Amino acid sequence: MTATEAVRRYYALVDSGDVEGVVAGFAEEAVYHRPGYAPMVGRAALATFYGGERVIADGRHEIDDLLADGARVAVRGRFVGSLKDGSEASVGFADFWVLDADERAVTRHTYFEAPVV
């Protein structure tokens, strides 16, 4: 599997609600940086997030751009779905991934398009 395929697989797994598959796509001591959360370190923290802390109920990631340079992958797209509070969500995002030799995420940084200034 290539880095590009691994990242595309992540979005398919998360959109299908496969928490075990999502977490398996991260290295043991992976670090995920996401706005509004402390950095999530390790698979246990990721399992807690994807297994219940995440405010998203369901939806899909629409990928507009995906660029890879070896083990580094950049993604730009939009998430469309619903939140656990019943509200609808449609937000642009950018993800920056670094993968290990087994194509598992070592680091991931997510940024959302939202008016701030």
C-alpha positions as CSV (number, residue, x, y, z in Angstrom):
1,M,0.0,0.0,0.0
2,T,1.3,3.5,-0.8
3,A,1.1,6.5,1.5
4,T,-1.7,7.9,-0.7
5,E,-3.7,4.7,-0.5
6,A,-3.2,4.5,3.3
7,V,-4.6,8.1,3.7
8,R,-7.5,7.4,1.4
9,R,-8.2,4.2,3.3
10,Y,-8.3,6.2,6.6
11,Y,-11.1,8.5,5.3
12,A,-13.1,5.5,4.0
13,L,-12.7,3.7,7.4
14,V,-13.6,6.8,9.5
15,D,-16.6,7.5,7.3
16,S,-17.9,4.0,7.7
17,G,-17.5,4.2,11.5
18,D,-14.8,1.5,11.7
19,V,-13.0,2.7,14.9
20,E,-10.8,-0.4,15.1
21,G,-9.7,0.0,11.5
22,V,-9.0,3.8,11.9
23,V,-6.9,3.3,15.1
24,A,-4.9,0.4,13.4
25,G,-3.9,2.9,10.7
26,F,-1.9,4.9,13.3
27,A,1.5,3.9,14.7
28,E,1.6,2.9,18.4
29,E,2.8,6.3,19.6
30,A,1.2,8.4,16.9
31,V,0.3,12.0,17.7
32,Y,-2.8,13.7,16.3
33,H,-3.1,17.5,16.5
34,R,-6.7,18.7,16.1
35,P,-8.1,22.2,16.9
36,G,-10.0,22.3,20.2
37,Y,-8.3,19.2,21.6
38,A,-5.0,18.5,23.4
39,P,-2.7,16.5,21.2
40,M,-3.8,12.9,21.2
41,V,-0.8,10.6,21.8
42,G,-1.0,6.9,21.2
43,R,-3.6,4.4,20.1
44,A,-5.5,4.4,23.4
45,A,-6.1,8.2,23.1
46,L,-7.1,7.8,19.5
47,A,-9.5,4.9,20.4
48,T,-11.1,7.1,23.0
49,F,-11.5,10.0,20.6
50,Y,-12.9,8.0,17.7
51,G,-14.9,5.7,19.9
52,G,-16.9,8.4,21.6
53,E,-15.3,11.8,22.2
54,R,-15.5,12.9,18.6
55,V,-18.5,15.3,18.2
56,I,-19.3,14.0,14.7
57,A,-22.2,11.5,14.5
58,D,-21.8,10.6,10.8
59,G,-20.8,11.9,7.4
60,R,-18.3,11.8,4.7
61,H,-15.0,13.4,3.7
62,E,-14.9,14.8,0.2
63,I,-11.3,15.0,-1.0
64,D,-10.4,17.8,-3.4
65,D,-6.6,17.6,-3.4
66,L,-4.2,14.9,-2.1
67,L,-0.5,15.4,-2.6
68,A,2.2,13.0,-1.5
69,D,6.0,13.4,-1.1
70,G,7.2,10.1,0.1
71,A,5.9,9.5,3.6
72,R,4.3,13.0,3.8
73,V,0.7,13.5,2.5
74,A,-1.3,16.7,2.4
75,V,-5.1,16.6,1.9
76,R,-7.6,19.4,1.3
77,G,-11.3,18.7,1.3
78,R,-14.6,19.1,2.9
79,F,-16.5,17.2,5.6
80,V,-20.2,17.0,5.3
81,G,-22.4,15.3,7.9
82,S,-24.1,15.6,11.2
83,L,-23.0,16.2,14.7
84,K,-24.1,14.4,17.9
85,D,-26.1,17.4,18.9
86,G,-28.3,16.9,15.8
87,S,-26.9,19.9,13.8
88,E,-25.5,19.6,10.3
89,A,-21.9,20.2,9.5
90,S,-20.1,21.2,6.3
91,V,-16.6,22.4,6.8
92,G,-13.4,22.6,4.8
93,F,-10.3,21.0,6.2
94,A,-6.7,20.4,5.5
95,D,-4.8,17.4,6.9
96,F,-1.0,16.9,7.0
97,W,0.2,13.4,7.5
98,V,3.6,11.7,8.2
99,L,3.6,8.0,7.8
100,D,6.1,5.3,8.9
101,A,7.6,2.5,6.8
102,D,4.4,0.4,7.4
103,E,2.2,3.3,6.0
104,R,0.8,4.0,9.5
105,A,0.3,7.6,10.6
106,V,3.1,8.9,12.9
107,T,1.7,12.4,13.0
108,R,-1.4,14.1,11.7
109,H,-2.3,17.8,11.9
110,T,-5.8,18.9,11.0
111,Y,-6.9,22.4,10.3
112,F,-10.5,23.6,9.6
113,E,-11.8,26.5,7.5
114,A,-13.6,28.8,9.9
115,P,-13.9,32.5,10.1
116,V,-11.7,33.7,12.9
117,V,-10.5,37.2,12.1
